[in-house]
Amino acid sequence: MQSKNKVIIASAIGTFVEWAEFSFYGYLAFKFAHLFFPEDSPYAMLFSLCIFAASYLARPFGSIIFGIIGDKFGRKKALSLSLILMGMATLSIGLLPSYQSIGVAAPLMLLFLRIIQGISVSGEFTGAAIFVAEHYHGGFKNLAVSWVSFAAALGMMLGAAMASIVSLAMMPEWFWRVPFYLGFVGCLIGLYFRISTSESPEFESIRVNKAFFNGIKAFKGYTNQLIQCFFIAAFVGVYIYICNLWWVSFVIQRGFLTSENAHWAATFGVATVTVLTPIAALLADKFGTQKMLKSGFLSSVITVPALFYLSGFSSIYLALCAQALYALSNILVTGSMFRYLVDIFPVNIRYTGMGVAWSISVAIFGGTAPLVAQCLAIDLANIAYVVAYVCVIALVAFVSVAKGKTF
């Protein structure tokens, strides 16, 4: 196997497993509300979403830890440690007793383990993209790096599919644990591939020259890059977690779709993203990375209102069309964003800079997105506020990139 292909597989398989497990909770937030909180509590769903948000609030701390490791000791070490941490937390969640068994200790333990998962993911997503980009210097760099986005989408698709299966009436109550056990096995497989790959050539060059990351002073002069990364991450978090993940809970609570149909429609949306992301990356290589990124932000101003409008007809076919629209704006952004971000950051601060900016942003916007959406649409009638929230974030992200480097 060629070394570049091995690097892509090693990066992608870890991202795939981590995103499958991380998103599985989000898709089944409604079920976890009943498993880990009192069944008669009217706030169970909000508490469940708060635990989802808490895992994101932990990300900035993880990004600092893994960023320093990645910029001082190597990308390979940071990515391997990230996967070990995720595997341990994932297996532990699968072994947790429910609220009915141990009371309030159950949600507290779940909260702790979700925070550990959040810390581990903070060292994964941007780190994996950096690892691939620094190994690849061919003519289709967007395509090469997009396999990380592809893996994340594939992981979300598996998370959504498993949530759909777990939601089936025929499934036993304990079956929700199975995806976590499988995730642990996947982490072990991913770790094997990562340990067997070589270190990034670009990192090796700064190791030879001893041009390591030397603290916060290294960020001086790169404020614009940090801002761009921050708002790109804000859009990705808000758009994905509201228009696909929270959308499932919304259409179920509103009575537009059954739980089974809602989960399968969301799975279709993520599957469409998975299939089309490499194609969008090829188009970015042909027509320009920045152009593709900006078109994704602008298109969402149209696709988001259309998505929620179509969802109100209580039709599974229109729900599938709605999720196809979701996929369109998604692939335009995720197929080009990592190439753009890798290129605007220098090697010696790349892992920390991208990781910290991205993690702070998703902590503020991504992790809280389902909770904010639930509060904005508290009576499930004011969906216009939710639509406006997503569109404003998209326009801010567009402006930040429009003022950035052109290539």
C-alpha positions in Angstrom: 0.0 0.0 0.0 1.4 3.4 -0.9 2.3 5.6 2.1 -0.1 8.4 1.1 -3.0 6.0 0.9 -2.1 4.5 4.3 -2.0 8.0 5.8 -5.4 8.8 4.5 -6.8 5.5 5.8 -5.1 5.9 9.2 -6.5 9.5 9.5 -10.0 8.6 8.1 -10.7 5.5 10.1 -10.0 7.2 13.4 -12.2 10.2 12.4 -14.9 7.8 11.2 -15.1 5.9 14.5 -14.9 9.0 16.7 -17.7 10.8 14.8 -19.9 7.7 14.7 -19.8 7.4 18.5 -20.0 11.1 19.2 -23.0 11.7 16.9 -24.8 8.6 18.0 -25.7 10.3 21.3 -27.0 13.4 19.5 -29.3 11.4 17.3 -30.6 9.5 20.3 -30.8 12.4 22.7 -34.5 11.7 23.0 -33.8 8.1 24.1 -31.0 9.1 26.4 -33.3 11.5 28.1 -35.4 8.6 29.2 -32.5 6.3 30.1 -30.5 8.7 32.3 -33.1 11.0 33.8 -36.4 10.6 35.6 -39.1 9.5 33.2 -41.7 11.9 34.6 -39.4 15.0 34.3 -40.6 17.6 31.8 -36.9 18.8 31.5 -35.4 15.4 30.6 -34.8 16.4 27.0 -33.2 19.7 27.9 -30.9 17.9 30.4 -30.0 15.4 27.8 -29.1 18.3 25.4 -27.1 20.0 28.1 -24.9 16.9 28.4 -24.5 17.1 24.6 -23.4 20.7 25.0 -21.1 20.0 27.9 -19.0 17.7 25.8 -18.3 20.6 23.5 -17.5 23.0 26.3 -14.6 20.6 27.2 -13.1 20.8 23.7 -11.1 24.0 24.1 -9.1 22.3 26.9 -8.5 19.3 24.8 -7.5 21.3 21.8 -4.8 23.1 23.9 -3.5 19.8 25.2 -3.5 18.0 21.9 -2.4 21.1 20.0 0.8 21.4 22.1 1.4 17.7 21.7 0.9 17.9 18.0 3.0 21.0 17.5 5.9 20.0 19.9 6.0 16.2 19.8 4.3 15.3 16.5 1.0 14.9 14.8 1.1 11.1 15.1 1.4 11.1 18.9 -1.5 13.5 19.3 -3.8 11.6 17.0 -2.9 8.2 18.6 -3.6 9.6 22.2 -6.8 11.1 21.0 -8.0 7.7 19.7 -7.0 5.9 23.0 -9.0 8.4 25.1 -12.0 8.1 22.8 -11.9 4.3 23.0 -11.8 4.2 26.8 -14.7 6.7 27.2 -16.8 5.0 24.5 -16.5 1.6 26.1 -17.4 3.0 29.5 -20.6 4.7 28.2 -21.7 1.3 26.9 -21.3 -0.2 30.4 -23.2 2.6 32.2 -26.3 1.6 34.3 -29.4 3.7 33.8 -31.1 6.2 36.1 -33.6 3.5 37.2 -30.6 1.4 38.4 -28.4 3.9 40.3 -30.3 7.1 40.3 -28.5 10.5 39.9 -25.1 8.9 39.7 -26.0 7.7 36.1 -26.3 11.1 34.5 -23.3 12.4 36.4 -21.2 9.5 35.1 -22.6 10.0 31.6 -21.6 13.7 31.8 -18.1 12.9 32.9 -17.6 10.4 30.0 -19.1 12.7 27.4 -16.6 15.4 28.5 -13.8 12.9 28.0 -15.2 12.2 24.6 -15.3 15.9 23.8 -11.6 16.3 24.9 -10.6 13.4 22.7 -12.5 14.6 19.6 -10.8 18.1 20.0 -7.5 16.4 19.1 -9.0 14.5 16.2 -10.9 16.4 13.5 -8.6 19.2 12.5 -5.6 17.1 13.5 -6.5 14.4 11.0 -6.9 16.9 8.2 -3.5 18.4 9.0 -1.9 15.0 9.0 -3.2 14.2 5.6 -2.4 17.6 4.1 1.2 17.6 5.3 1.8 14.2 3.7 0.1 15.2 0.4 1.6 17.6 -2.2 -0.2 16.5 -5.3 -2.5 18.4 -7.6 -5.7 17.4 -5.9 -5.1 18.6 -2.4 -8.8 19.4 -1.7 -9.7 15.9 -2.7 -7.0 14.3 -0.5 -7.9 16.3 2.6 -11.7 15.9 2.0 -11.4 12.2 2.9 -11.3 13.4 6.5 -14.7 15.2 6.0 -15.9 12.1 4.1 -14.9 9.9 7.1 -16.7 12.3 9.6 -19.8 12.2 7.4 -19.6 8.4 7.1 -19.3 8.2 10.9 -22.3 10.4 11.3 -24.2 8.3 8.8 -23.4 5.2 10.8 -24.4 7.0 14.0 -27.7 7.9 12.4 -28.2 4.4 11.0 -27.5 2.8 14.4 -29.9 5.3 16.0 -32.5 4.2 13.5 -32.0 0.6 14.3 -32.0 1.1 18.0 -35.3 3.0 17.6 -37.0 0.1 16.0 -39.8 -1.3 18.3 -38.5 -4.9 17.9 -35.1 -4.0 19.4 -34.5 -5.0 23.1 -34.0 -2.2 25.6 -30.3 -2.9 26.1 -29.4 -2.7 22.4 -28.4 0.9 22.6 -25.2 -0.3 24.2 -24.0 -2.3 21.1 -22.8 0.7 19.0 -20.5 1.8 21.9 -19.0 -1.7 22.1 -18.4 -1.7 18.3 -17.0 1.8 18.6 -14.4 0.6 21.0 -13.3 -2.2 18.6 -13.1 0.4 15.8 -10.8 2.6 18.0 -8.4 -0.3 18.4 -8.3 -0.9 14.6 -7.8 2.8 14.0 -5.0 2.9 16.6 -3.2 0.0 14.8 -3.2 2.0 11.5 -2.0 5.2 13.1 0.8 3.6 15.0 2.1 2.1 11.7 2.2 5.4 9.7 5.1 7.8 9.4 5.2 11.2 11.0 4.3 14.3 8.9 7.2 15.4 6.6 6.4 19.1 7.3 6.5 18.5 11.1 9.8 16.6 10.6 11.2 19.7 8.9 10.4 22.0 11.8 11.8 19.4 14.2 15.1 19.5 12.4 15.1 23.3 12.4 13.7 23.4 16.0 11.0 25.9 15.0 8.5 24.5 17.4 5.3 26.2 18.7 6.5 28.4 21.6 3.4 29.5 23.3 0.7 32.2 22.7 3.3 34.6 21.3 3.4 32.4 18.2 -0.1 33.5 17.3 0.9 37.2 16.9 0.1 38.3 13.4 -2.4 35.5 12.7 -5.6 37.0 14.2 -7.3 37.0 10.8 -6.6 33.3 10.3 -7.9 32.5 13.8 -11.1 34.5 13.2 -11.7 32.7 9.8 -11.3 29.3 11.4 -13.6 30.3 14.3 -16.5 31.3 12.0 -16.1 28.4 9.6 -16.3 26.1 12.6 -19.3 28.0 13.9 -21.2 27.5 10.7 -20.3 23.8 10.4 -21.4 23.2 14.0 -24.6 25.1 13.8 -25.6 24.0 10.4 -25.0 20.3 10.9 -26.4 20.0 14.4 -29.5 22.0 13.8 -30.4 21.0 10.2 -29.7 17.3 10.6 -29.2 16.2 14.2 -31.7 18.4 16.0 -34.0 18.3 13.1 -34.8 14.7 14.0 -36.0 15.7 17.5 -38.0 18.6 16.0 -40.0 16.6 13.4 -40.7 13.9 16.0 -41.8 16.3 18.7 -43.9 18.3 16.2 -45.5 15.0 15.0 -44.5 15.5 11.4 -42.7 12.1 11.2 -42.5 8.9 13.2 -39.3 8.3 15.0 -38.3 5.6 12.6 -38.9 7.8 9.5 -37.2 10.8 11.0 -34.0 8.9 11.7 -34.0 7.3 8.3 -34.5 10.7 6.6 -31.5 12.1 8.6 -29.5 9.1 7.6 -30.3 9.8 4.0 -29.1 13.4 4.4 -25.7 12.3 5.9 -25.4 9.5 3.3 -25.8 12.1 0.5 -23.1 14.2 2.2 -20.8 11.2 2.4 -21.1 10.3 -1.3 -20.9 13.8 -2.7 -18.1 15.3 -0.5 -15.2 14.0 -2.7 -17.0 15.3 -5.8 -17.4 18.8 -4.2 -13.7 18.6 -3.3 -12.8 17.9 -6.9 -14.8 20.9 -8.0 -13.0 23.0 -5.4 -9.7 21.9 -6.9 -10.9 22.9 -10.3 -12.7 26.2 -9.6 -11.1 27.4 -6.5 -11.2 26.6 -2.8 -12.3 29.9 -1.5 -15.1 30.2 -4.2 -16.5 26.9 -3.2 -16.4 27.7 0.5 -18.2 31.0 0.0 -20.9 29.4 -2.3 -21.6 26.9 0.5 -22.3 29.7 3.0 -24.5 31.7 0.6 -26.5 28.7 -0.6 -27.4 27.8 3.0 -29.4 31.0 3.3 -31.8 29.4 0.7 -31.6 25.8 1.7 -32.3 26.2 5.4 -35.7 27.9 5.1 -36.6 25.4 2.4 -35.5 22.5 4.6 -37.8 23.4 7.4 -40.7 24.4 5.1 -40.7 21.0 3.4 -40.5 19.3 6.8 -43.9 20.6 7.8 -45.9 18.6 5.2 -45.6 15.3 7.2 -44.3 13.5 4.1 -41.3 11.2 4.2 -40.7 12.0 0.6 -40.5 15.7 1.2 -38.4 15.1 4.3 -35.9 13.3 2.1 -35.9 16.3 -0.3 -35.3 18.5 2.7 -32.3 16.5 3.8 -31.0 16.5 0.2 -31.0 20.3 0.4 -29.2 20.1 3.7 -26.5 18.0 2.0 -26.0 20.5 -0.8 -24.7 23.4 1.3 -22.9 20.9 3.6 -20.7 19.4 0.8 -19.8 22.8 -0.6 -18.3 23.8 2.7 -16.9 20.6 4.1 -15.3 19.6 0.7 -13.1 22.7 0.7 -12.7 24.0 4.3 -9.7 22.0 5.4 -7.6 22.8 2.4 -8.3 26.4 3.0 -7.5 26.3 6.7 -4.3 24.2 6.4 -3.0 26.7 3.8 -3.6 29.8 5.9 -1.8 28.6 9.0 2.0 28.1 9.2 3.3 24.7 10.1 4.6 25.5 13.6 1.3 26.7 14.9 -1.1 24.8 12.6 -2.2 22.1 15.0 -2.7 24.4 17.9 -4.1 27.3 15.9 -6.7 25.3 14.0 -7.5 23.1 17.0 -8.0 25.9 19.5 -10.0 28.3 17.2 -12.1 25.4 16.0 -12.8 24.0 19.4 -13.7 27.3 21.1 -16.1 28.0 18.2 -17.8 24.6 18.4 -18.0 24.9 22.2 -19.8 28.2 21.8 -21.9 27.5 18.7 -21.8 23.8 17.8 -22.4 22.0 21.1 -25.1 24.5 22.1 -26.8 24.4 18.7 -29.5 21.8 19.5 -30.1 23.5 22.9 -30.4 26.9 21.4 -32.7 25.6 18.7 -34.9 23.9 21.3 -35.1 27.1 23.3 -35.8 29.3 20.2 -38.6 26.9 19.1 -39.7 26.2 22.7 -43.4 25.9 21.6 -42.2 24.3 18.3 -44.0 27.0 16.4 -41.3 29.7 16.2 -39.1 27.8 13.7 -38.4 31.1 11.9 -36.1 32.1 14.8 -34.1 28.9 14.3 -33.9 29.5 10.6 -32.7 33.1 11.2 -30.1 32.0 13.6 -28.5 29.6 11.1 -28.6 32.1 8.3 -26.9 34.8 10.4 -24.1 32.5 11.2 -23.7 31.6 7.6 -23.5 35.2 6.5 -20.9 36.1 9.2 -18.8 33.1 8.0 -19.1 34.3 4.4 -17.8 37.7 5.3 -14.9 36.4 7.3 -13.7 34.2 4.4 -14.4 36.8 1.7 -11.9 39.1 3.4 -9.3 36.3 3.7 -6.6 35.0 1.4 -7.7 34.2 -2.2 -6.5 30.9 -3.8 
